[in-house]
């Protein structure tokens, strides 16, 4: 799969960033400068998305996505990494922490969940309905799930550019339906106590797609996990409130290096 390596292997080791349903490594652009001061950073386009566009295998699951990450680490000769995952990417991190704990030095879960609740399932059902209408309808609705209304109002031109790009690089209805099915099937609610690596759980109180209480549940279930919650920023607060998140993220990673 397509991946990029940013910065050098400094005192902070290697950080691998895994995106949500969109799958593109470019999602993490607001974090790169802050992370590269201390770490080597790996970003990648998930299978079936961006520059890794290809048909997805059957069956397809979060475990398959996690195996793809292991393959990237093997290709780069990286034994262990600090794993940062947003939403679906966080589920990939949870799977790795349970099945391949030898590869995960620490874990950062951003707006993730152990088991999808009724609200999040309803949101993804709406997204699937939009997919059946067509790519244009699906893409036009995405900012509503990702960003707070005031931020969208201030960034109308940016959203128009993102819409144009998303339509031009649409990952495909079949791919998205498989990816949504995989994340809805994921359930490790009864296994959180098995996760042994240092963990930071981050969330936004105004996230429309994933209630911040899902992160509260993760932090309560993972031994020693820290919970960091921002008041606003929406599901995509790594984009809308990058300074606050970057400070929390880098502070956590610096503690692991020490």
TIZA-419818 format. One line per field, with one value per residue (C-alpha): residue in one letter; x, y, z. Coordinates in steps of 0.1 Angstrom, whole numbers, always signed. Layout:
N
residuo	(A,...)
X	(X,...)
Y	(Y,...)
Z	(Z,...)
// end
This chain:
258
residuo	(X,X,X,X,X,X,X,X,X,X,X,X,X,X,X,X,X,X,X,X,X,X,X,X,X,X,X,X,X,X,X,X,X,X,X,X,X,X,X,X,X,X,X,X,X,X,X,X,X,X,X,X,X,X,X,X,X,X,X,X,X,X,X,X,X,X,X,X,X,X,X,X,X,X,X,X,X,X,X,X,X,X,X,X,X,X,X,X,X,X,X,X,X,X,X,X,X,X,X,X,X,X,X,X,X,X,X,X,X,X,X,X,X,X,X,X,X,X,X,X,X,X,X,X,X,X,X,X,X,X,X,X,X,X,X,X,X,X,X,X,X,X,X,X,X,X,X,X,X,X,X,X,X,X,X,X,X,X,X,X,X,X,X,X,X,X,X,X,X,X,X,X,X,X,X,X,X,X,X,X,X,X,X,X,X,X,X,X,X,X,X,X,X,X,X,X,X,X,X,X,X,X,X,X,X,X,X,X,X,X,X,X,X,X,X,X,X,X,X,X,X,X,X,X,X,X,X,X,X,X,X,X,X,X,X,X,X,X,X,X,X,X,X,X,X,X,X,X,X,X,X,X,X,X,X,X,X,X)
X	(+0,+10,+28,+50,+78,+82,+111,+137,+138,+146,+141,+104,+107,+82,+46,+21,-10,-42,-71,-109,-134,-119,-87,-62,-29,-33,-59,-31,-14,-23,-2,+29,+49,+44,+52,+82,+101,+106,+95,+96,+61,+45,+12,-5,-36,-57,-64,-91,-86,-65,-33,-39,-70,-78,-107,-111,-108,-136,-142,-131,-127,-108,-84,-75,-68,-46,-27,-21,-5,+18,+29,+38,+59,+76,+84,+100,+118,+100,+95,+73,+55,+34,+0,-25,-59,-89,-123,-120,-82,-86,-104,-74,-52,-74,-71,-33,-30,-49,-35,+0,+9,+46,+42,+25,+46,+16,-18,-38,-75,-92,-131,-130,-152,-151,-186,-208,-239,-273,-266,-234,-250,-279,-254,-237,-271,-278,-244,-252,-285,-267,-244,-273,-285,-250,-215,-224,-251,-227,-198,-220,-233,-199,-190,-222,-208,-173,-173,-191,-216,-197,-165,-182,-198,-163,-147,-172,-145,-124,-153,-161,-125,-127,-160,-146,-115,-136,-159,-129,-112,-143,-132,-163,-196,-187,-155,-173,-200,-174,-155,-187,-198,-163,-164,-200,-191,-161,-167,-139,-160,-153,-116,-105,-89,-64,-48,-15,+2,+1,-31,-44,-81,-92,-126,-147,-179,-197,-189,-221,-210,-195,-207,-177,-190,-177,-142,-151,-160,-127,-107,-125,-120,-83,-60,-42,-56,-58,-89,-85,-117,-120,-152,-156,-142,-166,-156,-127,-113,-78,-85,-106,-87,-52,-32,-50,-49,-13,-3,-21,-7,+29,+27,+16,+42,+69,+60,+64,+99,+110)
Y	(+0,+36,+51,+80,+84,+119,+130,+109,+83,+106,+103,+98,+67,+60,+71,+55,+75,+56,+76,+70,+60,+83,+63,+89,+96,+133,+136,+139,+170,+192,+169,+163,+194,+190,+153,+155,+176,+145,+114,+96,+96,+70,+78,+56,+53,+24,-4,+6,+44,+72,+59,+24,+20,-16,-40,-52,-89,-111,-113,-79,-68,-46,-75,-74,-37,-43,-69,-43,-21,-49,-54,-18,-20,-51,-34,-5,-27,-12,-35,-14,+19,+44,+39,+68,+60,+82,+65,+34,+38,+36,+2,-9,+1,-18,-49,-46,-40,-72,-95,-80,-63,-68,-42,-15,+7,+29,+36,+68,+64,+94,+94,+56,+29,-6,-15,+7,+20,+26,+63,+56,+27,+50,+76,+49,+37,+72,+72,+39,+53,+83,+60,+43,+77,+84,+96,+133,+130,+110,+134,+165,+152,+142,+176,+174,+143,+156,+193,+217,+241,+273,+259,+249,+284,+300,+276,+274,+278,+251,+227,+234,+225,+193,+184,+187,+166,+139,+135,+133,+107,+88,+54,+36,+25,-11,-2,+21,-4,-31,-7,+5,-32,-40,-12,-19,-56,-47,-55,-57,-44,-75,-75,-40,-52,-73,-42,-36,-7,+29,+45,+79,+82,+115,+128,+159,+165,+179,+149,+141,+108,+91,+102,+112,+88,+60,+73,+75,+38,+30,+48,+31,-3,-1,-4,+28,+47,+85,+103,+137,+155,+188,+209,+214,+205,+177,+143,+158,+179,+169,+192,+219,+222,+210,+230,+217,+181,+183,+195,+166,+141,+153,+155,+119,+106,+125,+106,+73,+83,+93)
Z	(+0,-5,+25,+33,+59,+74,+96,+112,+140,+168,+205,+201,+179,+151,+151,+127,+119,+107,+94,+97,+70,+44,+47,+33,+50,+41,+68,+93,+77,+107,+130,+109,+118,+155,+155,+132,+157,+178,+159,+126,+113,+89,+71,+46,+24,+35,+11,-13,-7,-22,-38,-25,-46,-53,-48,-12,-3,+9,+37,+49,+85,+109,+114,+77,+80,+110,+91,+64,+90,+101,+65,+62,+95,+82,+49,+67,+92,+121,+151,+173,+168,+186,+169,+165,+150,+143,+145,+122,+125,+162,+158,+138,+167,+192,+171,+169,+206,+212,+185,+180,+212,+203,+175,+196,+220,+229,+216,+209,+202,+187,+186,+186,+202,+216,+202,+180,+199,+184,+176,+157,+139,+129,+115,+94,+82,+69,+52,+35,+24,+9,-10,-26,-39,-54,-46,-49,-22,+0,-3,+2,+35,+50,+66,+86,+104,+107,+117,+140,+123,+132,+118,+85,+82,+85,+61,+32,+5,+20,+22,-15,-24,-3,-19,-54,-44,-26,-57,-80,-58,-45,-32,-46,-33,-29,-11,+13,+20,+29,+51,+70,+75,+89,+115,+125,+131,+153,+190,+217,+245,+266,+259,+268,+301,+280,+265,+283,+264,+275,+260,+254,+246,+230,+221,+215,+234,+203,+181,+161,+148,+179,+213,+235,+261,+239,+246,+283,+281,+264,+290,+318,+303,+293,+323,+330,+300,+301,+288,+271,+261,+242,+245,+207,+174,+162,+149,+130,+158,+148,+118,+134,+167,+158,+183,+214,+201,+190,+225,+241,+216,+218,+256,+258,+233,+251,+283,+265,+252,+287)
// end
